[in-house]
């Protein structure tokens, strides 16, 4: 059982750059179909740097099988037991807990109003919203979350993406976003880091189990998303690579 949670931790390592996103290949909601077709074409023309294409293709297949045969069935079994409203509340709780990542990166990108919104959301949801289980900030005050991570922050300051890399279990990434993952990990409350003075969790094992639970709960709310997305792919790896790079470019430009 511990092995499964270790794999889930690796899958979400960072939690930090989907942060509030599950594996990047499952995060398809930020581009509509029409937008994606346009961005997909642009990315093909942009000649994505991909010296590791052979490795990336193999790792994409491994990640896909991991999702299909382990993560997806686990999430489906969990969803059959836990009501959707409860799972949504748990997701809200974790999103609220991950506030520092959004707050700091909005601040670093000089998006001061977004940072204020994030602070207000955290205070409202942590109090009126019962420690974050209810997103009162959005439901009652129309305060939306502003998802930003350190990879986007680096992009904001003109750092290029570097070459494309598919991480084991985590999915598509690139050199810039990998650097962002490790940086965001330091402010991710779900990570236990020995060198960090403040930790919510007492040890790495607790961090492991909490992260595994977070991953399963989050996946249970978007099981069909990845399946619907990849059914249009003729070749899975190039499709996911182009989508990922297009999506990250779009997020950085916003």
Secondary structure per residue as TSV (DSSP state, phi and psi in degrees):
chain	resnum	aa	ss	phi	psi
A	1	X	-	360.0	-38.5
A	2	X	H	-61.6	-35.8
A	3	X	H	-60.0	-41.8
A	4	X	H	-60.1	-44.2
A	5	X	H	-68.4	-32.8
A	6	X	H	-63.6	-42.0
A	7	X	H	-64.2	-40.9
A	8	X	H	-66.0	-34.8
A	9	X	H	-65.9	-42.3
A	10	X	H	-63.4	-39.3
A	11	X	H	-58.4	-36.9
A	12	X	T	-107.1	13.1
A	13	X	T	-60.2	123.0
A	14	X	T	106.4	-43.3
A	15	X	S	35.2	-7.4
A	16	X	T	-80.2	-32.2
A	17	X	T	-107.3	20.5
A	18	X	S	-144.7	-2.1
A	19	X	T	-28.8	168.6
A	20	X	T	-5.5	25.8
A	21	X	S	-122.5	143.6
A	22	X	S	-74.6	-164.4
A	23	X	S	-48.7	143.7
A	24	X	G	-58.6	-29.1
A	25	X	G	-74.2	-9.7
A	26	X	G	-99.7	-6.6
A	27	X	-	-94.4	84.9
A	28	X	-	-112.0	3.7
A	29	X	T	-82.0	-13.5
A	30	X	T	-83.7	-10.1
A	31	X	S	-124.2	128.5
A	32	X	-	-74.5	171.6
A	33	X	H	-59.7	-44.6
A	34	X	H	-64.8	-43.4
A	35	X	H	-61.4	-40.8
A	36	X	H	-66.4	-41.6
A	37	X	H	-57.9	-40.7
A	38	X	H	-67.2	-47.6
A	39	X	H	-67.6	-35.2
A	40	X	H	-61.0	-44.4
A	41	X	H	-64.2	-43.7
A	42	X	H	-60.7	-40.5
A	43	X	H	-68.6	-36.6
A	44	X	H	-62.8	-40.0
A	45	X	H	-71.6	-24.5
A	46	X	T	-79.1	-4.3
A	47	X	T	52.3	73.1
A	48	X	-	-56.7	134.1
A	49	X	-	-74.0	120.1
A	50	X	-	-145.9	66.6
A	51	X	T	-70.4	-14.9
A	52	X	T	-103.7	28.9
A	53	X	H	-57.9	-37.7
A	54	X	H	-63.3	-50.9
A	55	X	H	-61.3	-44.8
A	56	X	H	-61.2	-38.3
A	57	X	H	-63.9	-44.7
A	58	X	H	-64.8	-44.5
A	59	X	H	-66.8	-33.6
A	60	X	H	-61.6	-42.0
A	61	X	H	-63.7	-42.8
A	62	X	H	-62.3	-45.9
A	63	X	H	-60.9	-40.4
A	64	X	H	-63.9	-42.6
A	65	X	H	-68.1	-38.0
A	66	X	H	-59.1	-44.5
A	67	X	I	-64.4	-47.6
A	68	X	I	-66.4	-39.6
A	69	X	I	-103.7	-11.0
A	70	X	I	-127.5	-60.5
A	71	X	I	-66.7	-47.3
A	72	X	H	-62.3	-49.8
A	73	X	H	-61.7	-37.1
A	74	X	H	-63.6	-44.7
A	75	X	H	-66.1	-37.6
A	76	X	H	-66.7	-41.3
A	77	X	H	-63.3	-41.3
A	78	X	H	-63.2	-42.4
A	79	X	H	-66.5	-28.8
A	80	X	H	-72.9	-17.5
A	81	X	H	-101.0	-40.7
A	82	X	S	-100.5	124.7
A	83	X	-	-59.5	151.5
A	84	X	H	-61.0	-40.4
A	85	X	H	-59.7	-39.2
A	86	X	H	-67.2	-43.5
A	87	X	H	-64.9	-36.3
A	88	X	H	-65.5	-41.2
A	89	X	H	-62.7	-41.0
A	90	X	H	-64.2	-41.7
A	91	X	H	-61.8	-42.6
A	92	X	H	-60.3	-41.0
A	93	X	H	-60.1	-47.0
A	94	X	H	-67.7	-39.7
A	95	X	H	-60.6	-39.3
A	96	X	H	-66.5	-38.9
A	97	X	H	-65.5	-30.5
A	98	X	T	-86.0	13.2
A	99	X	H	-50.6	-40.2
A	100	X	H	-57.6	-35.2
A	101	X	H	-65.1	-46.5
A	102	X	H	-66.4	-44.6
A	103	X	H	-61.4	-50.8
A	104	X	H	-63.8	-44.1
A	105	X	H	-72.5	-32.6
A	106	X	H	-64.1	-39.9
A	107	X	H	-64.5	-44.6
A	108	X	H	-64.2	-27.3
A	109	X	T	-91.7	11.4
A	110	X	T	63.0	24.3
A	111	X	-	-93.4	73.0
A	112	X	H	-65.1	-38.8
A	113	X	H	-64.8	-39.6
A	114	X	H	-62.0	-39.1
A	115	X	H	-64.1	-41.0
A	116	X	H	-62.9	-43.7
A	117	X	H	-58.1	-44.3
A	118	X	H	-62.9	-41.3
A	119	X	H	-64.8	-43.0
A	120	X	H	-64.1	-42.0
A	121	X	H	-59.4	-44.2
A	122	X	H	-64.2	-44.3
A	123	X	H	-65.4	-47.1
A	124	X	H	-64.0	-48.8
A	125	X	H	-71.2	-28.8
A	126	X	H	-75.7	-19.4
A	127	X	H	-108.7	-76.8
A	128	X	T	-62.7	-33.1
A	129	X	T	-85.3	16.8
A	130	X	T	55.4	68.1
A	131	X	T	49.1	30.7
A	132	X	T	99.8	-5.4
A	133	X	T	-67.1	-24.7
A	134	X	S	-118.7	129.8
A	135	X	-	-85.5	69.4
A	136	X	H	-63.9	-33.5
A	137	X	H	-58.1	-39.7
A	138	X	H	-84.7	-46.3
A	139	X	H	-63.5	-37.2
A	140	X	H	-107.8	-25.1
A	141	X	H	-120.2	1.5
A	142	X	-	55.4	34.5
A	143	X	-	-93.5	109.1
A	144	X	-	-88.6	151.4
A	145	X	-	-73.6	147.0
A	146	X	-	-117.5	91.5
A	147	X	-	-71.1	115.8
A	148	X	-	-138.8	144.6
A	149	X	-	-132.2	174.5
A	150	X	H	-71.6	-24.8
A	151	X	H	-61.9	-42.0
A	152	X	H	-66.9	-36.4
A	153	X	H	-62.6	-44.5
A	154	X	H	-60.8	-42.0
A	155	X	H	-63.1	-37.1
A	156	X	H	-58.8	-35.4
A	157	X	T	-93.5	15.9
A	158	X	T	89.9	8.3
A	159	X	-	-74.0	126.7
A	160	X	-	-70.9	163.1
A	161	X	-	-73.6	-23.8
A	162	X	-	71.9	-166.9
A	163	X	S	-82.8	158.0
A	164	X	E	-76.8	139.4
A	165	X	E	-137.7	131.6
A	166	X	E	-97.6	115.9
A	167	X	E	-82.9	142.3
A	168	X	T	-55.3	121.9
A	169	X	T	71.7	-29.3
A	170	X	T	-79.0	-40.5
A	171	X	E	110.0	-155.9
A	172	X	E	-62.7	141.1
A	173	X	E	-160.6	-171.8
A	174	X	E	-152.3	175.8
A	175	X	H	-59.4	-41.8
A	176	X	H	-63.3	-44.3
A	177	X	H	-73.1	-27.5
A	178	X	H	-65.2	-42.3
A	179	X	H	-60.4	-38.8
A	180	X	H	-64.8	-37.4
A	181	X	H	-59.0	-48.7
A	182	X	H	-67.9	-33.9
A	183	X	H	-70.5	-46.1
A	184	X	H	-63.4	-28.0
A	185	X	H	-57.7	-30.1
A	186	X	T	-70.3	-24.4
A	187	X	T	-110.7	8.6
A	188	X	-	-82.9	114.2
A	189	X	T	-61.5	-20.3
A	190	X	T	-82.7	-9.3
A	191	X	-	-94.3	133.8
A	192	X	-	-97.8	117.0
A	193	X	-	-123.9	119.3
A	194	X	T	-55.8	-39.4
A	195	X	T	-78.8	-3.9
A	196	X	-	-93.5	134.5
A	197	X	S	-69.0	-34.6
A	198	X	-	-114.9	121.4
A	199	X	-	-133.6	133.8
A	200	X	S	-72.6	-32.9
A	201	X	S	-102.6	152.4
A	202	X	S	-82.6	-24.4
A	203	X	S	-158.3	170.5
A	204	X	H	-65.9	-27.6
A	205	X	H	-66.3	-41.7
A	206	X	H	-61.6	-42.6
A	207	X	H	-59.9	-39.7
A	208	X	H	-60.1	-49.8
A	209	X	H	-70.1	-39.1
A	210	X	H	-64.5	-42.1
A	211	X	H	-65.4	-40.3
A	212	X	H	-61.4	-43.0
A	213	X	H	-64.2	-43.2
A	214	X	H	-57.5	-45.0
A	215	X	H	-63.8	-45.7
A	216	X	H	-64.8	-44.9
A	217	X	H	-62.3	-44.2
A	218	X	H	-65.5	-42.3
A	219	X	H	-64.8	-35.2
A	220	X	H	-62.7	-22.5
A	221	X	T	-90.4	-6.7
A	222	X	S	-140.4	37.1
A	223	X	H	-59.4	-42.0
A	224	X	H	-78.4	-15.7
A	225	X	H	-60.9	-51.4
A	226	X	H	-67.5	-41.0
A	227	X	H	-60.9	-45.1
A	228	X	H	-65.7	-33.7
A	229	X	H	-70.3	-47.7
A	230	X	H	-79.4	-11.4
A	231	X	T	-66.5	-19.9
A	232	X	T	-90.2	-2.1
A	233	X	-	-82.0	126.3
A	234	X	S	-76.0	-47.8
A	235	X	S	-123.7	122.5
A	236	X	H	-64.0	-48.7
A	237	X	H	-62.3	-52.2
A	238	X	H	-59.3	-34.8
A	239	X	H	-65.1	-48.1
A	240	X	H	-68.2	-38.0
A	241	X	H	-61.2	-48.1
A	242	X	H	-66.4	-39.5
A	243	X	H	-63.2	-45.7
A	244	X	H	-60.7	-49.2
A	245	X	H	-65.5	-37.9
A	246	X	H	-65.2	-42.2
A	247	X	H	-64.7	-44.0
A	248	X	H	-65.5	-39.9
A	249	X	H	-60.8	-42.7
A	250	X	H	-64.0	-44.4
A	251	X	H	-63.9	-40.2
A	252	X	H	-66.9	-34.0
A	253	X	H	-76.7	-15.8
A	254	X	-	-79.8	360.0
